[in-house]
Amino acid sequence: MTKKYQRFETAVIHEGYDEKEMLGSLSIPLFQTSTYVFDTAEQGERRFSGEEEGFVYSRLRNPTVRVLEERIARLENGEKGLAFASGMAAVSAVLLSLTKANDHVLCSAGLYGCTYGLLTLMKEKYNITSDFSLLDSEDAIHAKIKPETALIYVETPINPTMKLIDLELVTKVAKEYSIPVVVDNTFSTPYLQRPLDLGCDVVLHSATKYIGGHGDVIAGLVVGKADFIDDLAITARKDIGGIMSPFDAWLLLRGLKTLPIRMDRHCENAVNIFEKLKGHPKVASIYFPGDTESSDGKIAAKQMNKSGGMISFEIKGSKQDAQYFMNRLNFIKIAVSLGDAETLIEHPATMTHAVVPEASRLKMGITDQLIRLSIGLEAWEDIWDDLEQALEHV
Ligand SMILES: *Cc1c(COP(=O)(O)O)cnc(C)c1O
């Protein structure tokens, strides 16, 4: 199909869907089917051999899911996309496909708790080791690369410390060794940051977060080169089987249509809340990519269109003070996950990152006083009023 439009805001609504193939339906139909009928036994044979294009069985391909895969590929400026049952299904598929026993994975200085847990499992079962590094200079990256390093795996901003990784710097060094760079782009979405444009090889998402945006679906997405995605589709997805359900793809396509306008609001609200929290006497430190005075702020300005909707901050006091503060909130919800319409607050040390052993957690900057805030779509003045009254109680 020739593209009659250029921009992101149009692609989130139109990419990958041709209503002429779907009886003129404006809304993308939900293909809630497990299997597809062949005209003849011979056609079945041709479909299985790949000689003839077409649908066979929904673990392999589904028309609703396919629209989402084409759409996310275009949004990330990649060749192909692949959908998974969860963000972790996407993470595990990519990690398993790029590693073999005794390999090494170089990671950013912090990762989503379950990704950390998966790497621990891979070490125990397959002796696949991993290192965590700030990756903040060419020398620092060179120093961490070993002969058996199979990939570099980064989050930026890092969950939950909001530290930034300079993707151009990392890809520059990785290319010298021909090592692929994988980016978990969950916190930024392709609206704010497109790692493939910066030379990275694979992008993945927990689509549960901003891409879905409504707190009603668990899902994962991967985008990369066609040969990598084709291989991933056969091995890690068809044979391991963590596929996305058609209904979840349908919900995500619905959510995705408003991604740019939702993100604009999340970002604007977050800037306002950051300005208020920054100088508050009960706040010991604050981490936000929009902090232009920090070194991370400079990286953000270089590679992100806006600074996102996530803020982390440390409260002055103890773990109990942090929990007391959270309990005093009125409408802000205590919940993990992020990117929803509702403002959500969580305590990483005892929730999302409780699996990380204390020493590693503290090294990553996840203290007992650290609180992670996902700024929602409410009026920012109401969000601030709620935070402020709870801070006064600490
Ligand atoms: C939530 C999250 C994941 C895991 O995604 P699920 O959809 O919960 O499986 C991975 N990476 C990041 C950065 C996340 O926030």
The ligand as an SDF file (V2000), in Angstrom:
LIG
                    3D

 15 15  0  0  0  0  0  0  0  0999 V2000
    5.5570   -3.3110   32.9810 C   0  0  0  0  0  0  0  0  0  0  0  0
    6.8810   -3.3690   32.3350 C   0  0  0  0  0  0  0  0  0  0  0  0
    7.3450   -4.5340   31.7350 C   0  0  0  0  0  0  0  0  0  0  0  0
    6.5660   -5.8370   31.7810 C   0  0  0  0  0  0  0  0  0  0  0  0
    5.3800   -5.7590   31.0450 O   0  0  0  0  0  0  0  0  0  0  0  0
    4.0580   -6.6020   31.3550 P   0  0  0  0  0  0  0  0  0  0  0  0
    3.1330   -6.1190   30.2990 O   0  0  0  0  0  0  0  0  0  0  0  0
    3.6190   -6.2850   32.7410 O   0  0  0  0  0  0  0  0  0  0  0  0
    4.4160   -8.0480   31.2110 O   0  0  0  0  0  0  0  0  0  0  0  0
    8.5700   -4.5050   31.1010 C   0  0  0  0  0  0  0  0  0  0  0  0
    9.3140   -3.3740   31.0620 N   0  0  0  0  0  0  0  0  0  0  0  0
    8.8960   -2.2370   31.6360 C   0  0  0  0  0  0  0  0  0  0  0  0
    9.7630   -1.0240   31.5710 C   0  0  0  0  0  0  0  0  0  0  0  0
    7.6740   -2.1780   32.3010 C   0  0  0  0  0  0  0  0  0  0  0  0
    7.2770   -1.0540   32.8720 O   0  0  0  0  0  0  0  0  0  0  0  0
  1  2  1  0
  2  3  1  0
  2 14  2  0
  3  4  1  0
  3 10  2  0
  4  5  1  0
  5  6  1  0
  6  7  2  0
  6  8  1  0
  6  9  1  0
 10 11  1  0
 11 12  2  0
 12 13  1  0
 12 14  1  0
 14 15  1  0
M  END
$$$$
